[in-house]
């Protein structure tokens, strides 16, 4: 079945509180998608953001972002009063998320709600804690310890607790009992609201496309509490970290800094941790996009402590074996493989074995007629055709970056005469393609300028900030998108 998809993270939803939330504006956006005939809503990882505000660098692979919890819903449950959150200054610019303001105030408001919370009035709370105890207990303790240590990374804590010694952990659980309860409450509220929103989307014929990063952050509960999962030395420090080698776009490569997995250990366990993670994601989302999928075939390793990625080497990953075992245990998986970047024949073979749809990105295509990202070169319907991803320019911004040769080729290929007509022509080209799903950022339907870009890879600051206004989502725009979907049978 041919479908269309819009990429629009929760953080970008309209809101009076500085960042998108899972309340009425989110439900109204679902209504907008339904009116527009869009069948898939793609979001970024729901995880709590840490250093750099990136959802791809999180304190936990399972926890939800506290910033997305809707205050109005908490008020309706008797946990907040309107003046306790409405009189706070949540934004410095209505078009951008100010993460420092959110961080300064969000937890204070949530602590007020927690002070009124009684688990006896919320029967689902105990069920939630029991169902999620495999990760929730350690996560709540980890966050309580971070709060106690003024936000410092776990490897800067006292040695006994930093290395997760049994007695130190037991003592911390006793000492920080109330704060542990607070962070468990936050997760209960997050997942209660997320479940309601996802159910509403599904009831209206819309699937949620979620995103899981391949790697954990170094400052994460997983890296702190499950050292065996990672390529660490005896002092619980990474031996090597993740990144990408130098190329034409980045002469010094990309140093991500994430700890790498000890794949030999994972193999001995039958990849249990990864299979559990995939299982969790498939219950959280309808379709799961796995970021940096090629890293399961082979991955680039950089010595820990290096300042860039110029020195590194490739190592072999688990390949298809991991996904074969996952499907044996979980059944057929609805996964998108983010297969961008340096793709070798071995990576293509792994993708073929998995059978998952890959990605085509039209912004990468306008070099010449042989480029695989141009629709006439798509060799299968089993793919997602993106005009651009969250790591790309808005289409308006992208057009401004084109050199004369690429601009001339784009006009000719898209059969337009004016530069200003290119963005919508790219959208039409993706929608007209044979790809099972055609996707675009919300910014490209809003005709957003280049400063509405969500993320510029390998940069720190000024990312993940884009916000939309409620007035953006007009019935006229929904009608325009619906016509496009009808025209191309999506």
SETIZA-369118 format. One record per residue (C-alpha): x, y, z. Coordinates in steps of 0.1 Angstrom, whole numbers, always signed. Layout:
# SETIZA-369118
+-------+-------+-------+
:    xx :    yy :    zz :
+-------+-------+-------+
:     X :     Y :     Z :
...
+-------+-------+-------+
# end
This chain:
# SETIZA-369118
+-------+-------+-------+
:    xx :    yy :    zz :
+-------+-------+-------+
:    +0 :    +0 :    +0 :
:   +14 :   +34 :   -10 :
:   +16 :   +59 :   +18 :
:   +29 :   +94 :   +27 :
:   +47 :  +104 :   +58 :
:   +55 :  +137 :   +75 :
:   +86 :  +140 :   +97 :
:   +78 :  +163 :  +127 :
:   +92 :  +157 :  +162 :
:   +72 :  +161 :  +194 :
:   +95 :  +190 :  +204 :
:   +84 :  +210 :  +173 :
:   +46 :  +208 :  +180 :
:   +29 :  +241 :  +189 :
:   +29 :  +249 :  +226 :
:   +25 :  +277 :  +251 :
:   +52 :  +261 :  +272 :
:   +84 :  +265 :  +251 :
:   +84 :  +230 :  +236 :
:   +60 :  +206 :  +221 :
:   +40 :  +183 :  +244 :
:   +17 :  +153 :  +242 :
:   -15 :  +172 :  +250 :
:   -42 :  +189 :  +229 :
:   -18 :  +203 :  +202 :
:    -5 :  +168 :  +196 :
:   -40 :  +154 :  +192 :
:   -49 :  +183 :  +169 :
:   -18 :  +175 :  +148 :
:   -32 :  +140 :  +144 :
:   -64 :  +155 :  +132 :
:   -45 :  +176 :  +107 :
:   -27 :  +145 :   +94 :
:   -59 :  +127 :   +90 :
:   -75 :  +156 :   +71 :
:   -44 :  +157 :   +49 :
:   -46 :  +120 :   +41 :
:   -12 :  +113 :   +56 :
:    -8 :   +77 :   +69 :
:   +25 :   +79 :   +88 :
:   +39 :  +104 :  +114 :
:   +76 :  +101 :  +118 :
:   +92 :  +114 :  +150 :
:  +128 :  +114 :  +164 :
:  +138 :   +93 :  +195 :
:  +115 :  +100 :  +225 :
:  +144 :   +96 :  +249 :
:  +155 :  +123 :  +274 :
:  +180 :  +147 :  +258 :
:  +213 :  +153 :  +275 :
:  +245 :  +171 :  +264 :
:  +238 :  +191 :  +232 :
:  +200 :  +186 :  +235 :
:  +202 :  +158 :  +209 :
:  +176 :  +130 :  +211 :
:  +204 :  +107 :  +198 :
:  +225 :  +113 :  +230 :
:  +203 :  +102 :  +258 :
:  +205 :   +91 :  +294 :
:  +185 :   +60 :  +286 :
:  +174 :   +40 :  +255 :
:  +141 :   +32 :  +272 :
:  +130 :   +63 :  +291 :
:  +108 :   +90 :  +278 :
:  +116 :  +127 :  +276 :
:  +101 :  +146 :  +306 :
:   +99 :  +178 :  +286 :
:   +70 :  +163 :  +265 :
:   +48 :  +157 :  +295 :
:   +17 :  +179 :  +292 :
:   +10 :  +201 :  +322 :
:   -27 :  +206 :  +312 :
:   -33 :  +168 :  +315 :
:   -16 :  +168 :  +349 :
:   -39 :  +197 :  +359 :
:   -69 :  +177 :  +348 :
:   -57 :  +148 :  +371 :
:   -55 :  +172 :  +400 :
:   -17 :  +172 :  +402 :
:   -12 :  +208 :  +391 :
:   -29 :  +242 :  +393 :
:   -29 :  +264 :  +363 :
:    -9 :  +293 :  +379 :
:   +19 :  +269 :  +388 :
:   +30 :  +265 :  +352 :
:   +13 :  +292 :  +331 :
:   +31 :  +322 :  +347 :
:   +66 :  +308 :  +340 :
:   +86 :  +322 :  +311 :
:   +91 :  +292 :  +289 :
:  +106 :  +308 :  +257 :
:  +129 :  +334 :  +245 :
:  +119 :  +331 :  +209 :
:   +85 :  +317 :  +198 :
:  +101 :  +299 :  +168 :
:  +128 :  +280 :  +187 :
:  +131 :  +258 :  +217 :
:  +152 :  +273 :  +245 :
:  +164 :  +242 :  +262 :
:  +181 :  +261 :  +291 :
:  +147 :  +276 :  +301 :
:  +130 :  +243 :  +298 :
:  +156 :  +226 :  +319 :
:  +155 :  +253 :  +346 :
:  +117 :  +251 :  +351 :
:  +103 :  +218 :  +339 :
:  +115 :  +196 :  +367 :
:  +103 :  +222 :  +393 :
:   +68 :  +220 :  +379 :
:   +69 :  +182 :  +378 :
:   +81 :  +180 :  +414 :
:   +50 :  +200 :  +424 :
:   +29 :  +174 :  +406 :
:   +48 :  +146 :  +423 :
:   +41 :  +161 :  +457 :
:    +4 :  +156 :  +451 :
:    +7 :  +122 :  +434 :
:    -7 :   +92 :  +453 :
:    -2 :   +58 :  +437 :
:   -34 :   +45 :  +454 :
:   -54 :   +69 :  +431 :
:   -36 :   +57 :  +400 :
:   -40 :   +18 :  +398 :
:   -20 :   +17 :  +366 :
:   +11 :   +30 :  +383 :
:   +20 :    -3 :  +401 :
:   +13 :   -22 :  +369 :
:   +36 :    +2 :  +349 :
:   +64 :    -1 :  +375 :
:   +62 :   -39 :  +374 :
:   +60 :   -42 :  +336 :
:   +91 :   -19 :  +332 :
:  +112 :   -29 :  +362 :
:  +139 :   -43 :  +340 :
:  +150 :    -8 :  +331 :
:  +129 :   +16 :  +353 :
:  +146 :    +9 :  +387 :
:  +181 :   +15 :  +374 :
:  +171 :   +45 :  +354 :
:  +154 :   +62 :  +383 :
:  +184 :   +56 :  +406 :
:  +208 :   +68 :  +378 :
:  +188 :  +101 :  +375 :
:  +186 :  +105 :  +413 :
:  +223 :  +101 :  +415 :
:  +229 :  +126 :  +387 :
:  +207 :  +151 :  +405 :
:  +227 :  +145 :  +437 :
:  +259 :  +150 :  +418 :
:  +248 :  +183 :  +402 :
:  +243 :  +167 :  +368 :
:  +279 :  +153 :  +365 :
:  +284 :  +123 :  +342 :
:  +285 :   +90 :  +361 :
:  +323 :   +85 :  +354 :
:  +329 :  +117 :  +375 :
:  +311 :  +103 :  +406 :
:  +328 :   +87 :  +436 :
:  +346 :   +55 :  +424 :
:  +325 :   +30 :  +443 :
:  +292 :   +42 :  +428 :
:  +307 :   +51 :  +394 :
:  +317 :   +15 :  +390 :
:  +283 :    +3 :  +402 :
:  +296 :   -16 :  +433 :
:  +268 :   -36 :  +450 :
:  +270 :   -20 :  +484 :
:  +273 :   +15 :  +470 :
:  +242 :    +9 :  +449 :
:  +222 :    -5 :  +478 :
:  +232 :   +25 :  +500 :
:  +222 :   +50 :  +473 :
:  +188 :   +33 :  +469 :
:  +181 :   +39 :  +506 :
:  +194 :   +74 :  +507 :
:  +176 :   +86 :  +475 :
:  +143 :   +68 :  +479 :
:  +122 :   +99 :  +474 :
:  +141 :  +111 :  +443 :
:  +139 :   +76 :  +428 :
:  +101 :   +78 :  +433 :
:  +101 :  +111 :  +415 :
:  +118 :   +98 :  +384 :
:   +96 :   +67 :  +383 :
:   +66 :   +90 :  +385 :
:   +79 :  +110 :  +355 :
:   +82 :   +79 :  +334 :
:   +47 :   +67 :  +344 :
:   +32 :  +101 :  +333 :
:   +52 :  +101 :  +301 :
:   +42 :   +67 :  +290 :
:    +6 :   +72 :  +301 :
:    +4 :  +103 :  +279 :
:   +23 :   +87 :  +250 :
:    +1 :   +56 :  +250 :
:   -30 :   +78 :  +248 :
:   -15 :   +99 :  +219 :
:    -3 :   +68 :  +199 :
:   -37 :   +51 :  +204 :
:   -55 :   +82 :  +191 :
:   -32 :   +83 :  +160 :
:   -38 :   +46 :  +153 :
:   -76 :   +50 :  +157 :
:   -74 :   +76 :  +130 :
:   -55 :   +54 :  +106 :
:   -20 :   +69 :  +113 :
:   +11 :   +48 :  +120 :
:   +39 :   +62 :  +142 :
:   +73 :   +58 :  +127 :
:   +98 :   +59 :  +156 :
:  +136 :   +62 :  +157 :
:  +162 :   +43 :  +177 :
:  +198 :   +52 :  +176 :
:  +222 :   +23 :  +171 :
:  +245 :   +35 :  +200 :
:  +240 :   +45 :  +237 :
:  +254 :   +77 :  +251 :
:  +285 :   +74 :  +272 :
:  +267 :   +92 :  +300 :
:  +238 :   +68 :  +301 :
:  +223 :   +44 :  +326 :
:  +232 :   +15 :  +303 :
:  +269 :   +25 :  +302 :
:  +269 :   +30 :  +340 :
:  +250 :    -1 :  +351 :
:  +258 :   -27 :  +323 :
:  +295 :   -24 :  +317 :
:  +296 :   -58 :  +301 :
:  +276 :   -46 :  +271 :
:  +304 :   -23 :  +260 :
:  +340 :   -23 :  +249 :
:  +353 :   -10 :  +282 :
:  +386 :   -15 :  +300 :
:  +389 :   -27 :  +336 :
:  +384 :    +9 :  +349 :
:  +350 :   +11 :  +331 :
:  +364 :   +35 :  +304 :
:  +358 :   +31 :  +267 :
:  +387 :   +15 :  +247 :
:  +374 :   +29 :  +215 :
:  +344 :   +51 :  +205 :
:  +320 :   +55 :  +176 :
:  +322 :   +79 :  +147 :
:  +327 :   +81 :  +109 :
:  +359 :   +83 :   +89 :
:  +370 :  +114 :   +70 :
:  +353 :  +121 :   +37 :
:  +348 :  +149 :   +12 :
:  +322 :  +166 :   +35 :
:  +342 :  +162 :   +67 :
:  +380 :  +161 :   +63 :
:  +385 :  +151 :  +100 :
:  +356 :  +127 :  +101 :
:  +329 :  +126 :  +127 :
:  +337 :  +119 :  +163 :
:  +304 :  +108 :  +180 :
:  +321 :   +96 :  +211 :
:  +295 :   +68 :  +219 :
:  +308 :   +37 :  +236 :
:  +310 :    +7 :  +212 :
:  +294 :   -27 :  +219 :
:  +313 :   -58 :  +230 :
:  +297 :   -79 :  +202 :
:  +314 :  -110 :  +215 :
:  +296 :  -107 :  +248 :
:  +263 :  -100 :  +230 :
:  +267 :  -131 :  +209 :
:  +272 :  -153 :  +239 :
:  +239 :  -140 :  +254 :
:  +221 :  -146 :  +221 :
:  +219 :  -108 :  +216 :
:  +193 :  -107 :  +245 :
:  +199 :   -70 :  +253 :
:  +194 :   -60 :  +217 :
:  +164 :   -82 :  +211 :
:  +148 :   -68 :  +243 :
:  +155 :   -33 :  +230 :
:  +139 :   -40 :  +196 :
:  +109 :   -56 :  +213 :
:  +104 :   -25 :  +235 :
:  +107 :    -2 :  +204 :
:   +81 :   -23 :  +184 :
:   +56 :   -18 :  +212 :
:   +64 :   +19 :  +214 :
:   +61 :   +26 :  +177 :
:   +43 :   +10 :  +147 :
:   +74 :   +12 :  +125 :
:  +109 :   +14 :  +138 :
:  +137 :   +32 :  +120 :
:  +171 :   +21 :  +131 :
:  +197 :   +48 :  +128 :
:  +231 :   +39 :  +112 :
:  +220 :    +5 :  +102 :
:  +252 :    -2 :   +83 :
:  +270 :    -3 :  +117 :
:  +256 :   -38 :  +123 :
:  +277 :   -51 :   +93 :
:  +309 :   -32 :  +102 :
:  +316 :    -1 :  +123 :
:  +343 :   +26 :  +125 :
:  +363 :   +27 :  +158 :
:  +383 :   +56 :  +171 :
:  +407 :   +54 :  +201 :
:  +391 :   +69 :  +232 :
:  +405 :  +104 :  +239 :
:  +413 :  +113 :  +203 :
:  +402 :  +148 :  +193 :
:  +389 :  +138 :  +159 :
:  +381 :  +108 :  +137 :
:  +412 :  +108 :  +114 :
:  +427 :   +78 :  +131 :
:  +404 :   +48 :  +133 :
:  +397 :   +13 :  +120 :
:  +368 :    -8 :  +108 :
:  +355 :   -38 :  +129 :
:  +329 :   -64 :  +120 :
:  +295 :   -63 :  +136 :
:  +269 :   -90 :  +142 :
:  +255 :   -87 :  +107 :
:  +222 :  -104 :   +98 :
:  +225 :  -129 :  +127 :
:  +211 :  -104 :  +152 :
:  +180 :   -97 :  +131 :
:  +175 :  -134 :  +123 :
:  +174 :  -142 :  +160 :
:  +152 :  -112 :  +167 :
:  +126 :  -123 :  +142 :
:  +128 :  -159 :  +155 :
:  +118 :  -146 :  +189 :
:   +96 :  -116 :  +181 :
:   +81 :  -124 :  +147 :
:   +83 :  -104 :  +115 :
:   +96 :   -69 :  +123 :
:   +84 :   -36 :  +108 :
:  +118 :   -19 :  +105 :
:  +133 :    +8 :   +83 :
:  +170 :    +5 :   +78 :
:  +188 :   +38 :   +77 :
:  +213 :   +27 :   +50 :
:  +229 :   +61 :   +42 :
:  +266 :   +68 :   +41 :
:  +295 :   +45 :   +31 :
:  +276 :   +15 :   +18 :
:  +297 :   -16 :    +7 :
:  +286 :   -47 :   -11 :
:  +287 :   -65 :   +23 :
:  +262 :   -39 :   +38 :
:  +239 :   -44 :    +8 :
:  +240 :   -82 :   +13 :
:  +230 :   -77 :   +49 :
:  +201 :   -55 :   +39 :
:  +190 :   -80 :   +13 :
:  +190 :  -108 :   +39 :
:  +170 :   -87 :   +63 :
:  +145 :   -76 :   +37 :
:  +139 :   -43 :   +54 :
:  +131 :   -12 :   +33 :
:  +161 :   +12 :   +30 :
:  +161 :   +50 :   +25 :
:  +165 :   +72 :    -6 :
:  +171 :  +109 :    +0 :
:  +163 :  +131 :   -30 :
:  +185 :  +160 :   -17 :
:  +215 :  +137 :   -23 :
:  +204 :  +129 :   -59 :
:  +209 :  +160 :   -80 :
:  +244 :  +154 :   -93 :
:  +238 :  +133 :  -125 :
:  +213 :  +110 :  -140 :
:  +230 :   +79 :  -126 :
:  +225 :   +89 :   -89 :
:  +207 :   +62 :   -70 :
:  +187 :   +87 :   -49 :
:  +168 :  +100 :   -80 :
:  +134 :   +84 :   -84 :
:  +140 :   +70 :  -119 :
:  +168 :   +48 :  -105 :
:  +148 :   +33 :   -77 :
:  +150 :    -5 :   -83 :
:  +124 :   -15 :   -58 :
:   +92 :    -3 :   -42 :
:  +106 :   -16 :    -8 :
:  +120 :   +18 :    +2 :
:  +112 :   +51 :   +19 :
:  +118 :   +81 :    -4 :
:  +126 :  +112 :   +17 :
:  +129 :  +147 :    +3 :
:  +153 :  +152 :   +32 :
:  +157 :  +139 :   +68 :
:  +161 :  +158 :  +101 :
:  +198 :  +160 :   +93 :
:  +192 :  +178 :   +60 :
:  +185 :  +214 :   +51 :
:  +149 :  +225 :   +46 :
:  +142 :  +223 :    +8 :
:  +144 :  +261 :    +7 :
:  +178 :  +261 :   +24 :
:  +190 :  +232 :    +3 :
:  +182 :  +251 :   -30 :
:  +204 :  +280 :   -18 :
:  +234 :  +256 :   -14 :
:  +232 :  +242 :   -50 :
:  +261 :  +250 :   -73 :
:  +254 :  +262 :  -108 :
:  +257 :  +227 :  -123 :
:  +235 :  +210 :   -98 :
:  +209 :  +238 :  -100 :
:  +208 :  +235 :  -137 :
:  +204 :  +198 :  -135 :
:  +177 :  +201 :  -108 :
:  +156 :  +225 :  -130 :
:  +159 :  +202 :  -160 :
:  +152 :  +170 :  -141 :
:  +122 :  +186 :  -122 :
:  +110 :  +204 :  -154 :
:  +108 :  +238 :  -137 :
:  +122 :  +272 :  -148 :
:  +123 :  +291 :  -115 :
:  +145 :  +283 :   -86 :
:  +116 :  +290 :   -62 :
:   +96 :  +262 :   -78 :
:  +122 :  +235 :   -70 :
:  +112 :  +227 :   -34 :
:   +76 :  +217 :   -42 :
:   +88 :  +199 :   -74 :
:  +111 :  +177 :   -52 :
:   +82 :  +168 :   -30 :
:   +61 :  +159 :   -60 :
:   +90 :  +138 :   -74 :
:   +92 :  +118 :   -41 :
:   +54 :  +114 :   -40 :
:   +53 :  +102 :   -77 :
:   +81 :   +77 :   -71 :
:   +76 :   +39 :   -69 :
:   +87 :   +40 :   -32 :
:   +62 :   +24 :    -8 :
:   +64 :   +55 :   +14 :
:   +72 :   +91 :    +4 :
:   +83 :  +113 :   +33 :
:   +91 :  +150 :   +38 :
:   +98 :  +172 :   +68 :
:   +68 :  +194 :   +80 :
:   +91 :  +224 :   +73 :
:   +89 :  +217 :   +36 :
:   +51 :  +218 :   +35 :
:   +53 :  +250 :   +56 :
:   +77 :  +266 :   +31 :
:  +101 :  +272 :   +59 :
:  +134 :  +290 :   +54 :
:  +169 :  +276 :   +60 :
:  +170 :  +286 :   +97 :
:  +142 :  +261 :  +103 :
:  +167 :  +233 :   +98 :
:  +163 :  +207 :  +126 :
:  +200 :  +195 :  +128 :
:  +234 :  +201 :  +113 :
:  +255 :  +170 :  +119 :
:  +288 :  +174 :  +136 :
:  +279 :  +207 :  +151 :
:  +270 :  +215 :  +187 :
:  +244 :  +242 :  +196 :
:  +215 :  +257 :  +176 :
:  +201 :  +223 :  +168 :
:  +168 :  +205 :  +175 :
:  +151 :  +239 :  +181 :
:  +125 :  +242 :  +153 :
:   +90 :  +250 :  +165 :
:   +57 :  +254 :  +145 :
:   +27 :  +276 :  +154 :
:    -9 :  +264 :  +156 :
:   -17 :  +288 :  +129 :
:    +6 :  +269 :  +105 :
:   -18 :  +240 :  +103 :
:   -46 :  +254 :   +82 :
:   -74 :  +235 :   +64 :
:   -60 :  +249 :   +31 :
:   -27 :  +232 :   +38 :
:   -43 :  +199 :   +47 :
:   -64 :  +201 :   +15 :
:   -32 :  +208 :    -6 :
:   -15 :  +177 :    +9 :
:   -46 :  +156 :    +5 :
:   -47 :  +165 :   -32 :
:   -11 :  +155 :   -36 :
:   -18 :  +122 :   -19 :
:   -48 :  +115 :   -41 :
:   -29 :  +124 :   -72 :
:    -1 :   +99 :   -66 :
:   -23 :   +73 :   -49 :
:    -9 :   +76 :   -14 :
+-------+-------+-------+
# end
